[in-house]
Amino acid sequence: MNKPFFSVIVPAFNSALFIRKGLDSVRDQSFKDYELIIVCDKCEDNTAEIARKYTDKVYEIDHDIDGPGVNLGLDKATGEWVLFLDDDDWFLHEFVFEELANMARYVEDKIDIIAFSFIMKGIGYQRNTPGHKWPALWNKCWRREFIGDERLPAWEHSNDYGFAVKMHPRARFAFWDMPLYYYNFMRPGCVSEKIKNGQLKSNVLPEDVQGIMEDYRDSLNGELAVGGGDE
């Protein structure tokens, strides 16, 4: 059986009111060689029922943190490249997968991560650059072979930051200065809002990540620069 080109992993938590927009943005892609994997973590609404209308690869777990959901998605993923989609975000247009597939074929096996630009709600255009790599899963296209058996840590929050701290230094990057993703920043109840409000503390994290999270919290309480930068 041939592997799909992309595995698209969506961790979801009680997202019945907003998950359709992101799943529609996957379904409407012109490039169809992908598998969609949705992991519902402790969902008490009808998120799983909605998810099954888009894919038969829907899994339900009971952990209540982001890491295990993403990790199960990675365990199930069979694609050559992996994309991540948060349950309240979406891809910006129907040619995203096609464009990324073309670039992935161009770089062949010389690149591990294709980092792309995105739109942040309320802030605007943001870039990934060699000097400013956003420590998130969803603004990158990851070679599945590069990820291997690495998984997100089972922390209280900010699991993707921990994964990025480990994976970024060893990765070969390509950068695409084109916005492909909409980050629904500061949706009520999301992790970023809880960090900004001081509900989630950085001191529960390993020491090498605490500084990153403190900087992130400070940026949430200040002004994020539109367009990112190389600094």
C-alpha positions in Angstrom: 0.0 0.0 0.0 1.4 3.4 -1.0 2.1 5.9 1.7 0.2 9.2 1.6 2.3 12.3 0.9 1.0 14.1 4.0 -0.3 13.1 7.4 -2.4 15.9 8.8 -2.7 15.6 12.6 -5.4 17.5 14.4 -5.5 17.4 18.2 -9.0 18.4 19.4 -10.7 19.2 22.7 -14.4 20.1 23.0 -14.1 22.0 19.7 -17.5 21.2 18.1 -18.3 25.0 17.8 -15.2 25.8 15.8 -13.4 22.8 14.4 -15.4 22.6 11.1 -13.6 25.6 9.6 -10.2 24.0 9.9 -11.4 20.6 8.7 -13.1 22.2 5.7 -9.8 23.9 4.8 -8.3 20.4 4.7 -11.1 18.8 2.8 -11.1 21.6 0.2 -7.4 21.2 -0.7 -6.6 20.7 -4.4 -3.9 18.2 -3.4 -5.6 15.0 -2.2 -2.7 12.7 -1.4 -3.1 13.0 2.4 -4.5 11.2 5.4 -6.4 13.2 8.1 -5.9 12.0 11.7 -8.0 13.6 14.4 -7.4 12.8 18.1 -10.2 13.9 20.5 -8.8 14.2 23.9 -11.4 14.1 26.7 -14.0 15.6 24.4 -17.4 15.8 26.2 -19.2 17.4 23.3 -19.9 16.1 19.7 -16.4 16.8 18.4 -15.7 13.2 17.6 -19.0 12.9 15.7 -18.2 15.9 13.6 -14.6 14.6 13.0 -16.0 11.3 11.6 -17.7 13.2 8.8 -14.2 14.1 7.5 -12.2 11.0 8.2 -12.4 7.5 9.5 -9.1 8.0 11.4 -10.6 9.5 14.6 -9.2 8.4 17.9 -10.5 9.2 21.4 -8.3 9.4 24.5 -8.6 10.7 28.0 -5.5 12.7 29.0 -6.6 16.4 28.9 -3.2 17.8 27.8 -1.9 18.4 24.2 1.1 16.1 24.2 -0.5 12.6 24.2 -3.0 13.6 21.4 -0.3 14.8 19.1 1.9 11.8 20.0 -0.9 9.3 19.2 -1.4 11.1 15.9 2.4 10.6 15.2 2.1 7.0 16.1 -0.6 6.5 13.5 0.9 8.7 10.8 2.1 7.0 7.7 2.7 10.0 5.4 6.1 11.1 4.1 5.6 14.6 5.6 3.5 15.7 8.6 1.4 18.8 9.0 -0.3 19.8 12.2 -3.5 21.8 12.5 -4.8 23.1 15.8 -8.6 22.5 16.2 -9.4 26.3 16.1 -7.1 27.2 13.2 -7.2 26.7 9.4 -5.2 26.6 6.2 -5.5 29.9 4.3 -6.3 28.6 0.8 -7.0 25.4 -1.2 -3.5 25.2 -2.7 -1.5 25.0 0.5 -0.9 21.2 0.3 -0.1 21.5 -3.4 2.5 24.2 -2.9 4.1 22.4 0.0 4.2 19.1 -1.9 6.0 20.9 -4.8 8.5 22.4 -2.4 9.1 19.1 -0.6 9.7 17.3 -3.9 12.2 20.1 -4.8 14.2 19.8 -1.7 14.0 16.0 -1.8 15.9 14.6 1.2 18.1 17.6 1.9 15.6 19.3 4.2 13.9 18.1 7.4 11.5 21.0 8.1 9.8 23.5 5.7 8.9 26.5 7.9 6.3 28.9 6.4 4.8 32.2 7.3 1.3 32.6 8.8 -1.4 35.1 9.8 -1.9 35.7 13.5 -5.4 37.0 14.4 -5.2 40.5 15.6 -1.5 40.9 14.9 -1.0 40.2 11.2 1.7 38.6 9.0 4.3 36.6 10.8 7.5 35.0 9.4 9.7 32.1 10.2 13.3 33.0 9.4 16.7 31.5 10.2 17.1 33.9 13.1 13.5 33.7 14.3 11.9 30.2 14.2 8.6 30.1 15.9 8.6 27.2 18.4 5.3 25.6 17.2 4.3 22.5 15.3 1.6 24.0 13.1 3.7 26.6 11.1 6.0 23.9 9.7 5.9 20.9 7.4 7.9 18.1 9.0 9.6 15.1 7.3 8.2 12.1 9.0 11.5 10.2 8.9 13.2 13.1 10.7 10.7 13.0 13.6 11.3 9.3 13.9 10.4 8.1 17.4 10.6 11.5 19.0 7.4 12.6 20.8 6.1 15.6 22.7 6.8 15.7 26.4 3.9 15.1 28.7 3.9 18.5 30.4 1.1 20.5 31.8 1.3 22.9 28.8 3.6 24.2 26.1 4.5 20.7 24.9 5.3 21.9 21.4 7.9 24.3 22.8 9.7 21.4 24.4 9.5 19.5 21.2 10.9 22.4 19.2 13.7 23.0 21.6 14.9 19.5 21.0 14.2 19.2 17.3 15.1 22.7 15.9 18.9 22.5 16.5 19.3 19.2 14.7 17.0 20.1 11.7 17.9 21.2 8.2 15.4 24.1 7.5 13.9 25.6 4.4 11.9 28.8 4.8 8.9 29.9 2.7 7.9 33.5 3.1 4.3 32.9 2.2 1.4 32.9 4.6 -0.3 29.4 4.5 -1.9 29.2 7.9 -4.3 31.2 10.1 -3.4 31.2 13.8 -6.6 31.9 15.7 -4.6 33.7 18.4 -6.0 34.2 21.9 -9.3 32.4 21.4 -11.1 32.4 24.8 -9.9 29.4 26.9 -6.8 28.6 24.8 -3.4 28.0 26.2 -2.0 31.4 25.1 -4.7 33.2 26.9 -4.1 31.2 30.1 -0.4 32.0 29.9 -1.1 35.7 29.4 -3.4 35.7 32.4 -0.9 33.9 34.6 -3.1 30.8 34.9 -0.3 28.6 33.6 3.2 29.0 35.1 6.5 28.4 33.4 8.1 27.0 36.6 6.3 23.7 36.0 8.6 23.2 32.9 12.2 22.1 32.6 14.7 24.9 33.2 15.9 25.2 29.6 12.3 25.9 28.5 11.3 28.3 31.3 13.1 31.2 29.8 11.5 30.7 26.4 8.1 30.7 28.0 8.8 33.8 30.1 9.8 35.6 26.9 6.6 34.4 25.2 4.4 35.5 28.1 6.1 38.9 28.0 5.4 39.2 24.3 1.7 38.4 24.9 1.5 41.2 27.4 3.3 43.6 25.1 3.2 44.2 21.4 4.1 41.5 18.9 5.9 42.8 15.9 3.9 42.4 12.7 6.0 40.5 10.1 8.4 38.9 12.5 12.1 39.4 11.8 15.5 38.0 11.8 16.6 39.0 15.2 
